[in-house]
Amino acid sequence: MKYACGENSLDNAVRMKFSTLTDEDITAAYEKPLDIDFNQVDSGIARHVLDFLFGVNISKSLTESVMETTKRYIQLSAGRVQTPTLAILVEREKEIQKFIPEPYWMIKADLDVPGIDELVTADHKAGKIFDKNVADGIFADCDGKNAVVDGIDVRETVKAPPFPFDLGSLQSEAYAVFGFSPKKLSKLLKTFIQRVSPHIHVHLPKNFQRVLVWIKFSKNLVTVAHLRIR
């Protein structure tokens, strides 16, 4: 900016900060500009440098490697985030493949407690037992004998309400429970919002990240408790 508008341009410059390309957000950002944070400017420049080092060079190298090997042009992408993340996943996968499972035993007792219709399952305090002889010994000592309650510990806890979903956690939960792809979930959520409030204009994917939804997933049911758009 200083090369185009002069040395004093940076002192007179301000920043418009907005998250979505909507009239409301852009107008608010224009009417209430912020001072320029040069730490953020430096961070942005660092991201651009990393994008060049990882994104441009590694993507180009990957694409050329595939071209030389397969004689086919397949454009591959590697970014400053996904490249090191992929490296971490590869190392983790190698550890998983090298893992040798070790058998263990656990002692559980199904207790018939007076006044309770269902059986109460109790775990042995030893937890996982890696020696079968030890497990057999514990089982022999307990088999057929009555259980004795030698103490009762009563605690009061406060359970906070669940956090609303953001885009990533909503996609993960929807895929885990229903097998929905991100594209299908995006269409379903957009349809849902338009039906709940026809006055809400939703333009995906920009505004999609700003939708917070409380949804309870079960096997065959999706219960929507609350929805709000910030």
Steps between C-alpha positions, in 0.01 A plus 500: 500500500780742586652457152169589334374771737810637671689455827216638716240265356553236769434755775171596337391148411234303690371145467157366412443168676210277397433126489230468236430674170162637606378859478456515878851383590676704231310818592573452870869444428513815285326716760716370789850445362784372718857613538748283313665239720842451345551178695207362302654641184825317572302182573325532167831543318636190680196301384559612142864391521400161639232467232770553240752262660249222558208571272670605177822300511379174655180497291708549186746227603222254578326566171823459302589179689166344414539614140843335472383178663158448342527717187174658608437858606335500842515828685576438867469758776719540809454791739677641804245330729409176326860408411640479857168356617530223242855433617374460858229260382753295305725464804202406716388241247848347502481471879159332472629250246797414724280455807491144635180437696545347844216287642351597833215393726243700697291371790140621510218403735128525423341579837134446591425795728169500695273781385664531158339320206811478284831338587777733615837434334810553712859502371785353698734766638798341320362614164686342209687188607776386266584178688242224442600315817430810706163542329410135561594538867279807546212330323533187718493712819184684390302232316171416672555731798285787623615855450529732799456879479760646734445865417281746312634817339234754402604793282309790352611619159385770262468405135537795267287517186674384183684752288337588169644341190737688278550398138768238565341329800158496331643336189686240710195412709266482200741271315561278804129452576333518159782476248412843358763656277584869558321588175181317602508652848541847352187452287299356790597779737424768244158347436433475873591864567282623215204298629543612860526865408424604142632846588856371547711525188768233495784508253731201537781447569581848640212535745494126563795531736308751708202274568492353850263209546419287801412158358450176691593201287356156561471191284194603300422846629639850478358737760571869448482686831622846406641690208644845479701696248758743632 
